[in-house]
Amino acid sequence: MADKRYLVAGTGISGIGAANLLLKMGEKITLYDGNDKLKKEEIIAKLDDSIDENVIKNNVKVELGELTHQILDETEIMVLSPGIAIDAPFVNQVRDYGITIWGEIELAYRYSKGRVIGITGTNGKTTTTALTGEIMKNYFKKTFVVGNIGIPYTSIAADTDDDTVTVAEISSFQLETIDTFHPTVTAVLNITPDHLNRHYTMENYTDVKMSITKNQLENEACVLNYEDERLRNEAEKLKNKVVFFSSKTFLDNGVCLDNDTIVYRENKEQTVICKVDEMNLVGIHNVENVMAATAIAIQMEVPVDIIRQTIKEFKAVEHRIEFVVTKNGVTYYNDSKGTNTDASIKAIDAMTKPTVLIAGGYDKGSEYDEWIDSFRGKIKNLVLLGATKSKIADTAEKHGYHDYVFADTLLEAVKKSAELASEGEVVLLSPACASWDMFKSYEERGRLFKEYVNNL
């Protein structure tokens, strides 16, 4: 970069992760945030403690508010945090200036070594990524699990070598800013309406999701859900190898169900992976997640016995239909990661007892008709909170569902749910909405839910 600087836009987890990597690589950076009320010293304090104070003093600038021409003149590349829209006014300004724009994933990939597995999709990413990571750890000597799962890819990029396997959960926001990012194996688990306030149309959203495959070679595999019609159509456009998984169709090639057994089939020859009742995970969506992880692992040439054993030992990830506790005969589940209607429908489908559902939150422009229809006598009561509560209530009325109440806080929602649920029933937090109206993240929402439930 010579005398040029990297401009790191965003000072959250992703931006600070990018800054740490660049500083460790000897680069000069400008940390930028449009919020001019932030304090520069507090932003600096977020940087890795292991970085020498003199390096920070000499190589770091902090810019708040509007970008100046001086900053733009000295910038060669901007690293954009995924929470910032690629058509934000200042991003367009940077682009018009001729500055290259990367995301944190692209930056990390350029500084990392070894093979990468890239996993995306509207739902199921975290569970599939976590399980795939466990399988890889049980076979390869050096494995990292990173990305949208909560660990910045940049935080481990400098620690990789030629033998490393990196399993990365990649969101659509992160895929918007890739360039050379090249996973050896990719997976697109499903594509259903989500984040349309950012991507505008399903066509744009689909294109962004499928871009995870754009740098793959013909002999490198993309794992796709056969039951997703949109993905079947996308498969016909791919030049690289396609491996399907299916929970409903018996495939000649791919991972599917033979009655209650997950199997891998190639040229009609069959290898047993495991029985569904040997899994610790519940719900058909988790069967699909296990199938996807199995298909990925087979493409990575992991022995079947290691795949099988890892699946049998694997437990649900935090905030995804996570068992919390049973109190007064009522079982509580935390599905705070159910941040869209499709994810929440999967959690509802996994319930086998009458359920009180806590839902509502930040409005991403979603519609709730199909979600309400999924209640089908399972949802005994609906407790609504957050920015979308009135919109959801209106939809419920339209579909003839009237058993809902409002709550102003999550604590109130938990208390009302406990009153509504009877012995032998379930309380499920599965909001069908993002958390940002009331919480910093879905993780904070889920942890508070568990705290409130345990304190009942």
C-alpha positions in Angstrom: 0.0 0.0 0.0 3.1 2.3 0.2 1.9 5.7 1.6 -1.8 4.8 1.2 -4.1 3.8 4.0 -7.0 1.4 4.4 -10.3 3.1 5.3 -12.1 0.8 7.7 -15.8 1.8 7.8 -17.7 0.7 10.9 -16.3 0.4 14.5 -18.3 -2.7 15.6 -17.0 -6.2 15.9 -16.4 -6.6 12.1 -14.7 -3.2 11.7 -12.4 -3.7 14.7 -11.6 -7.2 13.6 -10.5 -5.8 10.2 -8.5 -3.1 11.8 -6.7 -5.5 14.1 -5.7 -7.7 11.1 -4.4 -4.8 9.1 -2.4 -3.4 11.9 -0.8 -6.8 12.6 0.1 -6.9 8.9 1.9 -3.5 9.2 -0.7 -1.4 7.4 -1.9 2.1 8.1 -5.6 2.6 8.7 -8.3 5.2 9.2 -11.1 4.0 11.4 -14.3 5.7 10.2 -17.8 6.0 11.8 -20.5 8.3 10.6 -21.7 8.8 14.2 -19.8 12.0 15.2 -21.0 11.6 18.8 -18.7 8.7 19.4 -15.5 9.2 21.3 -12.2 8.6 19.5 -10.4 7.3 22.5 -13.2 4.7 23.1 -12.9 3.4 19.6 -9.1 3.1 19.9 -9.6 1.2 23.2 -11.5 -1.5 21.3 -8.3 -2.5 19.3 -6.4 -5.7 20.3 -4.3 -5.2 23.5 -1.5 -7.1 21.9 -0.9 -4.4 19.3 2.0 -2.1 20.3 1.0 1.4 21.5 3.5 3.0 19.1 2.0 1.1 16.2 -1.5 2.4 17.1 -0.1 5.9 17.6 1.7 6.0 14.2 -0.7 3.9 12.1 -4.2 4.7 13.2 -6.4 7.7 12.5 -10.1 7.9 13.7 -12.5 9.9 11.5 -16.1 10.6 12.7 -19.0 12.3 10.9 -18.6 13.2 7.2 -15.7 11.9 5.2 -13.2 14.6 4.2 -11.5 14.8 0.8 -8.2 14.5 2.6 -9.2 11.1 3.9 -10.5 10.0 0.5 -7.3 11.2 -1.2 -5.1 9.1 1.0 -7.3 5.9 0.8 -6.7 3.1 -1.7 -9.1 0.5 -0.3 -12.1 0.7 2.0 -13.1 -2.2 4.2 -16.9 -2.1 4.7 -18.6 -3.6 7.7 -21.6 -5.8 6.7 -24.0 -3.8 8.7 -23.5 -0.8 6.4 -25.6 -0.8 3.2 -23.5 -0.9 0.0 -25.7 2.0 -1.4 -25.3 4.2 1.6 -24.5 7.8 0.6 -21.0 7.8 1.9 -20.3 4.4 0.3 -21.4 5.8 -3.1 -19.1 8.8 -2.5 -16.2 6.4 -1.9 -17.1 4.3 -4.9 -17.4 7.4 -7.1 -13.9 8.5 -5.9 -12.5 5.3 -7.5 -11.6 3.6 -4.2 -11.8 -0.2 -4.1 -14.4 -1.6 -1.7 -13.9 -4.9 0.2 -15.8 -6.5 3.0 -14.3 -8.1 6.1 -14.6 -11.5 4.4 -12.7 -10.5 1.3 -10.0 -8.9 3.5 -9.6 -11.9 5.7 -9.5 -14.3 2.7 -6.7 -12.3 1.0 -4.6 -12.7 4.2 -5.5 -16.3 5.0 -4.2 -19.7 3.8 -5.6 -23.2 3.5 -9.0 -24.4 2.3 -12.3 -22.6 3.1 -15.8 -24.0 3.4 -18.5 -21.3 2.8 -22.0 -21.8 4.1 -24.9 -19.5 3.4 -28.7 -19.6 3.2 -31.7 -17.8 4.8 -32.0 -20.2 7.7 -29.9 -23.0 9.3 -26.5 -21.4 8.7 -25.4 -21.4 12.3 -26.3 -25.0 13.1 -24.9 -26.3 9.9 -21.7 -24.3 10.3 -21.2 -25.4 13.9 -21.8 -29.0 13.0 -19.5 -28.9 10.0 -16.9 -27.2 12.1 -17.0 -30.1 14.7 -16.7 -32.7 11.9 -13.7 -30.9 10.5 -12.1 -30.5 13.9 -12.5 -34.3 14.4 -10.5 -35.0 11.3 -8.2 -32.1 10.3 -5.5 -30.9 12.7 -6.2 -27.2 12.3 -9.8 -26.0 11.9 -11.4 -22.6 12.5 -15.1 -21.8 12.6 -15.7 -18.1 11.7 -18.0 -15.5 10.1 -21.6 -14.7 10.8 -21.5 -17.3 13.6 -19.9 -14.6 15.9 -16.1 -14.9 15.3 -14.7 -12.5 12.7 -12.8 -14.2 9.9 -10.2 -11.5 10.3 -9.5 -12.6 13.9 -7.9 -15.9 12.7 -6.7 -15.1 9.2 -3.1 -14.5 10.3 -3.0 -17.8 12.2 -3.9 -20.0 9.2 -1.5 -22.1 7.1 -1.6 -24.3 4.0 -3.1 -27.2 6.0 -5.9 -25.1 7.7 -9.6 -25.7 7.1 -11.7 -22.6 7.8 -15.5 -23.1 8.0 -17.2 -19.8 7.4 -20.9 -18.9 7.9 -21.5 -16.1 5.4 -24.5 -13.8 5.4 -25.9 -12.0 2.4 -24.6 -8.7 3.7 -21.1 -10.2 3.8 -21.4 -11.6 0.3 -22.2 -8.2 -1.2 -18.5 -7.2 -0.9 -16.6 -10.3 -1.9 -14.3 -10.3 -5.0 -11.7 -13.1 -4.9 -13.2 -15.1 -2.0 -13.0 -18.7 -3.1 -14.3 -21.5 -0.9 -13.4 -25.1 -1.9 -16.9 -26.3 -0.9 -19.9 -24.1 -0.7 -23.5 -24.7 0.6 -26.7 -22.7 0.1 -29.2 -24.2 2.5 -32.4 -22.4 1.4 -33.6 -19.0 0.1 -36.7 -17.5 1.5 -37.8 -13.8 1.8 -35.6 -11.9 4.2 -33.7 -8.6 4.4 -35.7 -7.2 1.5 -35.4 -3.8 3.0 -31.7 -4.1 2.1 -31.7 -6.2 -1.1 -35.1 -4.9 -2.4 -36.1 -7.9 -4.5 -35.9 -11.7 -4.2 -33.9 -11.7 -7.5 -31.2 -9.5 -5.9 -31.2 -11.5 -2.7 -30.9 -14.8 -4.6 -28.1 -13.4 -6.8 -26.2 -12.3 -3.7 -26.6 -15.7 -2.0 -25.5 -17.6 -5.1 -22.4 -15.4 -5.5 -20.7 -17.6 -2.9 -20.1 -20.0 -5.8 -18.7 -17.5 -8.3 -15.0 -18.3 -7.9 -15.4 -22.0 -7.6 -13.7 -24.4 -10.1 -15.7 -27.0 -12.1 -14.6 -29.8 -9.8 -15.5 -28.0 -6.6 -18.8 -28.7 -5.0 -21.8 -26.6 -4.1 -24.3 -28.3 -1.7 -27.9 -27.3 -2.3 -31.3 -28.1 -0.9 -33.3 -30.1 -3.5 -36.6 -29.2 -1.9 -36.0 -25.4 -2.5 -37.4 -24.8 -6.0 -35.4 -21.6 -6.3 -32.2 -23.5 -5.6 -33.1 -26.2 -8.1 -33.4 -23.5 -10.7 -30.1 -21.9 -9.7 -28.4 -25.3 -9.9 -28.9 -25.4 -13.6 -26.9 -22.2 -14.0 -23.9 -23.4 -12.1 -20.7 -24.5 -13.9 -19.3 -26.3 -10.8 -20.3 -29.6 -9.2 -23.8 -29.7 -7.5 -24.5 -32.0 -4.6 -28.1 -32.1 -3.4 -29.6 -33.0 -0.1 -33.3 -33.6 0.5 -35.6 -34.4 3.4 -38.5 -35.4 1.1 -37.1 -36.9 -2.1 -35.2 -40.1 -2.4 -32.2 -39.1 -4.5 -30.1 -41.2 -6.9 -27.1 -38.9 -5.9 -26.9 -36.9 -2.7 -27.9 -37.0 0.9 -31.5 -38.0 1.7 -33.8 -40.0 3.9 -34.4 -43.8 3.6 -37.4 -44.0 5.9 -35.9 -42.8 9.2 -32.3 -43.1 8.2 -30.0 -40.4 6.7 -28.0 -41.9 3.8 -25.5 -40.8 1.2 -26.2 -42.1 -2.3 -23.8 -42.0 -5.2 -24.6 -43.8 -8.5 -27.5 -45.5 -6.6 -25.0 -47.0 -4.1 -26.0 -46.2 -0.5 -24.0 -45.4 2.6 -25.8 -45.2 6.0 -24.9 -42.0 8.0 -27.2 -42.4 11.0 -30.8 -42.7 12.2 -32.8 -39.5 12.8 -33.5 -40.6 16.4 -29.8 -40.9 17.1 -29.5 -37.1 16.7 -29.7 -34.7 19.7 -31.4 -32.1 17.5 -35.1 -31.8 17.0 -37.2 -30.9 13.9 -37.0 -31.7 10.2 -35.1 -28.5 9.6 -32.3 -29.9 11.7 -32.4 -33.1 9.7 -31.7 -30.9 6.7 -28.9 -29.1 8.5 -27.3 -32.5 9.3 -27.7 -33.6 5.7 -26.0 -30.4 4.5 -23.1 -30.8 6.9 -22.8 -34.5 5.8 -22.7 -33.6 2.1 -20.0 -30.9 2.8 -17.9 -33.4 4.9 -18.1 -36.0 2.2 -16.9 -33.5 -0.4 -14.0 -32.7 2.0 -13.2 -36.5 2.0 -13.9 -36.9 5.8 -14.4 -40.6 6.7 -18.0 -41.6 7.2 -17.4 -43.0 10.7 -16.1 -39.6 11.9 -19.1 -37.8 10.3 -21.5 -40.3 12.0 -20.0 -40.1 15.5 -19.9 -36.3 15.4 -23.5 -36.0 14.4 -24.5 -38.3 17.3 -22.6 -36.2 19.8 -23.6 -32.8 18.5 -25.9 -30.6 20.6 -28.0 -27.6 19.5 -26.3 -24.2 19.2 -27.3 -21.4 21.6 -30.4 -19.5 20.6 -31.6 -22.0 18.1 -34.5 -24.1 19.6 -32.3 -24.3 22.7 -33.9 -26.1 25.7 -33.7 -23.7 28.7 -35.5 -25.3 31.6 -38.7 -27.0 32.7 -40.6 -25.2 35.5 -44.0 -26.2 37.0 -44.2 -28.7 34.2 -43.8 -26.1 31.4 -40.8 -26.5 29.1 -39.1 -23.3 27.8 -37.2 -23.0 24.5 -35.0 -20.2 23.3 -35.2 -19.6 19.6 -34.0 -16.0 19.6 -32.1 -16.7 16.3 -35.5 -17.2 14.6 -35.2 -13.7 13.2 -37.5 -14.2 10.2 -40.8 -16.0 9.5 -39.3 -19.0 7.8 -36.9 -19.7 10.7 -39.7 -19.3 13.2 -42.0 -21.6 11.2 -39.3 -24.3 11.5 -39.2 -23.9 15.3 -43.0 -24.0 15.5 -43.0 -27.2 13.4 -40.5 -28.8 15.8 -42.9 -28.3 18.8 -45.0 -31.4 19.7 -47.0 -29.9 22.5 -49.4 -26.9 22.9 -47.2 -23.9 22.8 -47.3 -20.3 24.0 -45.3 -18.3 21.4 -43.4 -15.0 22.2 -42.8 -13.1 19.0 -42.3 -9.6 17.5 -39.4 -7.2 17.1 -37.7 -5.0 14.6 -39.5 -4.5 11.3 -37.5 -5.8 8.3 -40.5 -5.4 6.0 -41.6 -9.0 6.3 -45.2 -10.3 5.9 -46.6 -12.7 8.5 -49.5 -14.5 6.7 -47.7 -17.8 6.1 -46.3 -17.7 9.6 -49.7 -17.3 11.2 -51.0 -20.1 9.0 -48.3 -22.4 10.4 -49.8 -22.2 13.9 -52.4 -24.9 12.8 -53.6 -25.5 16.4 -50.1 -25.8 17.8 -49.9 -22.2 19.1 -52.2 -21.9 22.1 -51.4 -18.2 22.7 -49.3 -15.6 21.1 -47.5 -12.9 23.2 -46.4 -10.0 21.1 -43.8 -7.3 21.7 -41.6 -4.9 19.8 -42.1 -2.7 16.7 -44.0 -5.3 14.8 -46.6 -6.3 17.4 -49.5 -4.3 15.9 -48.6 -5.4 12.3 -48.6 -9.1 13.5 -51.8 -8.7 15.4 -53.5 -7.2 12.3 -52.4 -10.2 10.3 -53.5 -12.6 12.9 -57.0 -11.0 13.0 -57.1 -11.3 9.2 -56.4 -15.0 9.4 -59.0 -15.6 12.2 -56.4 -16.0 15.0 -57.4 -14.0 18.1 -55.5 -15.6 21.0 -52.9 -12.9 21.3 -51.8 -10.4 24.0 -49.4 -7.5 24.0 -46.3 -7.0 26.2 -44.1 -3.9 26.5 -41.0 -5.7 27.6 -39.4 -9.1 27.2 -39.7 -9.6 31.0 -43.4 -8.9 30.9 -43.7 -11.3 27.9 -42.1 -14.1 29.9 -44.3 -13.5 32.9 -47.5 -13.5 30.8 -46.4 -16.6 29.0 -45.8 -18.4 32.3 -49.3 -17.5 33.3 -50.8 -18.7 30.0 -49.0 -22.0 29.8 -50.3 -25.1 31.7 -48.4 -28.1 32.9 -47.2 -30.3 30.0 -47.1 -27.3 27.6 -44.3 -25.2 26.1 -43.2 -21.6 26.0 -41.2 -20.8 22.9 -39.4 -17.5 22.2 -39.2 -17.5 18.3 -39.7 -13.8 17.3 -39.9 -14.1 13.5 -38.2 -10.6 13.6 -34.8 -9.1 14.2 -33.9 -7.8 17.6 -32.6 -4.3 16.9 -35.7 -2.4 18.1 -35.2 -3.4 21.7 -31.8 -5.2 21.9 -28.3 -5.0 20.6 -28.5 -8.5 19.0 -30.5 -11.7 19.0 -27.9 -13.1 21.4 -28.7 -10.4 24.0 -32.4 -11.1 23.5 -31.9 -14.8 24.0 -29.7 -14.5 27.0 -32.1 -12.2 28.7 -35.0 -14.6 27.9 -33.1 -17.4 29.6 -32.2 -15.2 32.6 -35.9 -14.1 33.0 -37.1 -17.7 32.6 -34.6 -19.1 35.2 -35.7 -16.4 37.6 -39.4 -17.2 37.4 
